[in-house]
């Protein structure tokens, strides 16, 4: 009887759990059992591992083999355990020294020819291993750059199982040089945000876009077709500042799990941008799927922008599921196969026509829709959802005077003001755990409003008239602080609060 142990990592959401891979070999009827709550892909590793071992010129042990993935109560999924299983089995068979393997993490899928394939989620997996005190990590050659982004990790890459056996001192007669398996990305492409100078006119909407960027506020643009809603929303990421080091690690970990991360350029430093089609399902937007849930567009937009074009065409159920992450900045997806927690602190931008024909803007004289049709159309966006949107702006058609005025300010000029406002907010909020005005609690805001003062009176009037809810009051104050930061003021005044209420009083205000 022989027992050998090495390590792998199980990812539940973005949280990694170190898993002991124990191989028990005994003289009995030959067989291979895998226990410890493996899913279908992991259960198939028995065939992959056996073929990879024999293809590498190694002898497959003709014994009763039992591989346990501990803790056994933790559900495991994916093919990333193949390499650890193969190493544990070979160590138990005496084909490589078992001593020290219990401190080494192995992450990789095996091909039938013995090559080591890259897997998703290497960055958070290696980070979890290092946090647990295991610094030695063996990964596929294609995953080395990503794994080395984790400080403190001692990473070794291998193109084949034979290389891994030789690395651990095993007896491999010939280690052939094989072509490493290349990484394939499955998550779309990097899109250039474009320049704000391309937007003609629309001074009010551009002002709202700048405020949204400076404070991290959510934005709702309503206007006729062709008025520039989509163009402005797609340019929002360009005026946002670079991610901080901690934010870059979070975002990169998300895209590592998704499989859309290219480690050649290091950590993701720019805010991501996601614009799902209005036919997207709940699982596509907030995450889901069979087994352990996968991240959706809201998580992929973490620390960036989630743009919902033609918002009124989305299924109401999809929109309502966004209410919780808008408040809490994270998504909890519960399934029978497990529960996953994903970060989702994004800026939501909604764009919609005012009615089915799209012409009920301004005086709406050209609109052919009935009043009932108009109410039903925007009525698909519920009051509780829009109450969480700080800025709601009408985007009117560009008139000839604006069109003749030429291009507006470029992205670079607006981005400088946004960065200065963000820095002002960061300095003011130092030590609170918040970095942008949209994260500030209502209690902090209300403490800075003088009872009975002018600001308090303006807010109380809007509240008593039904124009604002209690949640809306807090959001108005947050926007007012952002305006003060953009204007270089120490605190907002009555002008900022009045403008914030006006910007919130859009078509659904």
C-alpha angles and dihedrals in degrees: 000000000000133000127193130179136200134156141255133168130243117206120211104182103316094327116102126210121196110235125201111224106204122186119197118192123187137168102260141100105329114255143130121231125181118197136172105085100296120179123228095274091050094045088057089060088089090073095040093050094048093049092045093051095051092043089055092060094255127129117249109227111247095216141099104284124194120181118193124195107208133237084046094196092062113092113235127203140175137035098276092103095066096094094047091048092051093048093048093049093048092047090050089051091053095245091123133018112275094201113107096010090106087072097048124089117213121196122178148095120244126224122213088253092058097256119139114238125205119250136204124262098031094143098056090037093055091043090054091049093051091046089054090052101260109123102166110087131173116199140162115285090248091057098051096094092050094046092050090060086078111089114235097020118130100209129191122184125210131189096197143019089248090061090052092050091049090047091058093047099262124155107258113163095201127015104194120205107244132186108259116241109255123232117251120202120216105182111086126259143291110269123204108232097221127225127291088222086077090067110092116211117324094130093168094050092045089052090052091048091053092048091049091052094046095052104025091245127163117248136205119196119192120183149124120288112280096021093119104261096132093041093055094044092052089053095054094089090056093063095044116100123248117276119263119244093263092046091048091054091050094049094044091051090053093051091044089060091045091050096235098108122110107199093196090089097044123233119359104260102175125073111261123239125212126181110175118193117256090249091064117127129230091259091051093052105036100018137258141130133149121316114002107007121254124220120266135207093284091060094042086056092055109143088005141064130304107195119194107191117194086017094179089061093060118101108265089231090059093051094046092055088064093064094083098048090046088062102033104030094229141076127225112199115191121198135159088252094055147301123269129193116206129180115244110171098147139145110248119212118188123193125186144157114248093237140355093280091042097225102101092104126119107352090348094215093149094051116116096189123107120240089253092054091050093050093047094048100056089029086078085076103073124225094240090055095048091044085068092055111092100198125040114178136179111227105208124198114272112257123218093258092057091044091054093049091078130224122344130229115315123243093254093061094048092044090058092056092046091051091050091050091048091051091050090052092046092053093047092048096044111141095017098091091241125109104178133042093243090065096053116114123244091240091058091050096048092049088064096052114089109232109245092010125130094267091049091051093050092050093045091052092052090046095049092047090055093244091118133034122211088263088049091055091058092047092050090053091050091052091047090055089051091052089051090052091051090049095047093245126147092225138356122271134200093282092057093046092048092049091048090054091048092050089050092050097079126138092307098034 
